[in-house]
């Protein structure tokens, strides 16, 4: 039953007990955030029959309001499942469903079904929303409607946002910073708002599933590590639309190509964990430190700050991942991986540089280059 139907919504709000009787479990209630009063009745029904799981499935396209109702009424009684945009595997019809790890075992298993897309930048630019997989769907019109609906339906209903024009400018400012460490002051200066407002609006973007804040890796041995999270948009097509890269070709050659490619890779890895039924927040982080490492470049040895785009932690092992849009990555791009050797009680596992190379290849012991379509 869907509460998109105004008559059904009215009944759910004004005569909730009758609504529940007419729609007995097992039942899926879509857009339940329109009638938050139902959460109280669902709680009562669950508490009367705790031994039976899955009696109620609740879904909604406004995560902020949906999660507010869940946290207030159903805490400890529900399992929360995120429905992400389609992954590259899903877009290509690939049945492989294991979570990503940069190990030889994973690569061997992945090689059985992995297939190179005709144009990875077309997929990155198109985005992962299901409707856009119909190539006849106008890309610009779809995202224009999406942003308008998000602002006028989801954002307008929030007391924290009074100026939709300013919030639109804010979304563009954040999109231009995807794959960057969040700097609240810098965003505040650009849009003419105070830091408190920016923090509140960042929280809205995260809760409503527009962005993901990738947390920094923390260990007592890494005392000079950055403590701020990194912004990643959930959908690269939305990033391209907001920052006005209107074609795959201009995006691939533009100033934001590296950042958008990194966001795409991080998003695909998160989806691989989520689609395997795992809470990715428990597994992934990034590292940036103010300590220097020596890297051999074309002009000689350079001193650079340590940065690892993604650190996957599992069973006491740290798997470092670097993201490069190049097709021929060099091993020194992973020079910062050794900083993880300082972490006591953990083991540094195999690492990978995810890139646009044609096939998996070992660059040195414990380091391989992986094509993006092996995720």
N, C-alpha and C positions, 0 to 999 in steps of 0.2 A: 504494500500500500504506500502511495506517495502523497506527501502533504503539499506537493506542488498544486494539487487540485484544491481550489479555494474552498469548496464545500466540505471536503474531507478535513482540511485544516481547521475550518470553523467548528466542526463537530469535535475534533481532537481537543480544541481549546475550551469549548463551552460545556461539553458533556464527555469528559475524558473516560469516565467509568463505562459508559455505553460504547465508546470507541474501542476500548480494550475488549469488551465482550464480543463485539462484532468482528474483531481481528485477533482471534486467539493464537497463541504460539503453537508451532514455530512460525514466526512472522518476521519479515524484513520491513522496516519503516524507513522510507527514504525522506530526506530533507526534514529530519525530526527537529532540527533547531527552530523550525517555525512554531513548534508547540512544546516549549520546554516544560510545561506542566506535566507532560507524559512521563518524564523521568521519574517522578515520585511514584506513579502507579507501576512503572516497570520495576522499580526497586522493590516494591511490595511483592510483586509477582515472583521476582527472583528469590527473595528471602523465604517465601513459602515453599520453594522447590529448589533448594541449592544443589541437590544431587544431580539435577539434569542441566547439562551445559548446552549452550547454543540455542536457547529458546527464542532469544531476541537478537536480531541483527539490525543495527542502527547505522545509517549512513547520511552524509550531508555534504553539500558543496561549499559550506561556509564553516571551515574548521574552527575559526576563532569562537563562534557562538556554540558550535557543537561541543568542543572540548570544555567550554565553560560549564555547560550543563552536566557533562560527564563527571568532571572533577567535583562539582558541588553535590551530586546526588548518587553517583554510581561508583565512587572510588573503591577499589578493591573487588569489584564485582564484574568487571569487564576486561576484555583483552582488546587493545587498540591496534588496528592494522592500517598502515598507510597505503593508499593507492597512488603510487607515483605515476609519472608519465611513462609511456612505453620505453622499454630498454632497447638497445641496439639488437639484442638477441630476439626480442619479441617482434621488432619491426621486420627482421629478416626471417622470421618463422623458425628460429633455432630452438630446439627442445632442451639444450644444455641448461642445467639449473643449479650448478654448484657455485658457491661464493668464490670470489676472486682471491687467489693467493699467488705470489710470484715464485712458485716452486716448480721443479721439473715435473712432478706428478700432475700438477694442474695443467701445465702446458701440453703434456702428452694426452691427457683426457680431453682438453679443449680442442686439440688439433683434429679430432675425429669429426667435429661438426662445424668448426669455424670456417667462415667464408668471407672473403674480402668484398666489401660493398663497392658498387660502381663508383660512388663518390661519397666519401665520408663527410666532406664539407657540405654537401647537399643535405645529409641527414642532420648534421649539427645545426645548420641554418634553419631547416624545416621545423625542428623541435619534436618533442615526444608526445604531444597531445593526439589522442586517437583520431579525431576528426581530420587532422591535417595529413594523415596518411593517405587520404584521398587526394591525389595530386591535382584534381580539378578544383579543390577548395582554394580560394584566393588567400594567400598567406597574409598579406597586409590587412585585408578586411577582417580576417579571423582574429588577429591579435588586437586590432583596433577595437573590435567588439568585446574581446576578452578584458582588456584594460578598462574600457568604459563600464562594463558590467561589474568588474571587481571594485572599482571606485564608487559607483553609484549604489550598489547593493550591499557589498560586504563592508567597505570602509565607511560609507556614510552612516551606517548604523552604530558605529563605535563612537563613544563620547570623547575619546582621546583625539579625534580628528574633526576639525571644524572647517578647514580650508582644503577642499579637494584639489584645487589648482596647485597649491603648494605641495600637496602629497604626491601629485603626478610628477612635479619637478624633482621631488625627493626620490621617487622610484627610478627616474633617469639617472640621477646622481649615484645611486647605489649600484645600478646596472653597470655603469662605467667603471665601477670598482670591483667587479666580480674577480675572484681569485686574489684579492688583496687583503692584507690585515686591516680590520675595521679601524677607522680613525673618525671618531664621532665629531671632534672639533672641526676637522676638515670638511665634513659633509655639512655641518651646521653653518659654517662660513659661506659655503656655496649657495645654500638655499635660503639664508637669512633667518634661520631659526636658532633657538638655544639648544645646547647639548642635551638637556633633559628631554626635549621634544623629539630629537633625533633618536635617542635611546628607546623612547616609547614607540616610535614608528618602526624602528628596526625590529622590535619585539612583535609588532603586528605583522610585518612581512614574514617573520619566521613562523609564527603561530598559524598563519593562514597558508603556509606551504609555498610561498613565493621564493624564499631564500633558505639556505641552511648555513648555520654558523659552525664552522669546523673548529673545534677547540684545540688549543695548543697542547703538545705532549709535555707532561710535567714529571720530573724526577729530581730528587734532591741533588743528584750529581751534576745536573745541568742548571747551574745557578744563574746563568746569564741568558736564559731563554725568554723569549717574548711571551707575555701573559694574555695578550688580546686574541680573540678569535679571528678567523679568516672568513670572509663572505664568499659564498658560492650560490649562484642562482640555481634553482631546481631545473629550469628549462632554458636551454641555450637559444632556442628560437625566440623566446621572450626577451632575452638579453639583446639579441640582434635587432629586434623590433624597437626596443626602447632607445638603443644607441644609434639607430638609423643606418645599420648595415643591411641594405635592401636586397642583396643577392649573395649566394654562396661564394661567388668569385671575389667580390669586394671584401667580404668577411675574411676569407682565407689569406688575402694579401694585405689586409689592413692592420692598423696599429693595435687592435685588440685581439688579433688572431691567437697569440700565445695564451692570453688570459682565458679566452672562450674555450680553447682546446683543453686547457687544464680543468676548467669547470665541467666540461663534458666528460672527461675521464673520471674525475672525482664522483660525479653524479652516477655514472655507469657502475662504478665500484660499490657505491652505497646501495644502488638498486640490486646488485648481485647478492648482497647480504640480506636486504629486506625481502627479496623474493624467495630467499632460502629460509625465511621464517626467523631470521636473526635480527636483534636490535643493533643496528650498525653503530649507534652512538657509543656502545660498549667496546667497539673494536678499532675505530679510526680516529686519528688526530693528525696534526702536522707539527713540524718543528722549525723554529727559527731562533737562532741564538746570536748574540753579539760577539761570541768568540770567533776568531779568525782561523781559516784554513788556507793552506797553500795549494794553488791550482795551476798546473802548467798550461799556459795558453800560447797563442801564436806570437805574442810579444814577450814571452818569457814567463817566469813564475809570478802569479798574481795572488794577492791576499783578498779573500772574500769572506763575508759572513756566512755562517752555516745555515743552510735551509734545506729541508726535506718536505716535498709537497704533500706526502701522505705517509703516515706510519700506521701499519696494521699490527695490532697486538693480539696474539692468540696463544694460549697455553704457555705463557712465559717467554714467547719468542716475538721479536720485533722485526717486521718485514718492511723495509723502507722502499718507497716508490717515488721516482722522479718523473715528471711529465715534460716532454719536449715535442713540439710539432714537427721537428725535423725528420727526415727520412734516414739520416745516417748519424745517429748520436755517438758521442765519444764517451769513453769510460769515465773521463774526469768530470763529467756532469754529475756523477754520483759520489764525488769526493767527500761530501758531507756525511755520507752514510756511516763513516767510522766513528762519528761522535756518539753513536748509540752504544759503542763498546764500553763507554764509561758507566753505563747504567748497571748497577750491581743487582744481582738476582735475576737478570734477563739475559737472553742470548740473542745476538743479531743473526737473523735468518737470511735466506737469499733475498736479494733486492732486484728491482727491475727499473728500467727506463721505458716507459710507455710512450710510443712515438708512432710515426707513419712509415716505419720500415716495412719491407715486403714480406718478411718471415721472421720468426723467432731466431735469435742468435745469442750465443754466449760472448760477452765482451771480456770477461775475465772470470776467475773463480768467484762464485757466489753473486754474480751480476749478469743479467741478461737484458737484451733489448726485445721488447714485445710490441707487435703491431696493436694498434688501438682496437682492432676488431677481434682480438683474442680476449677481450674483457668479458 
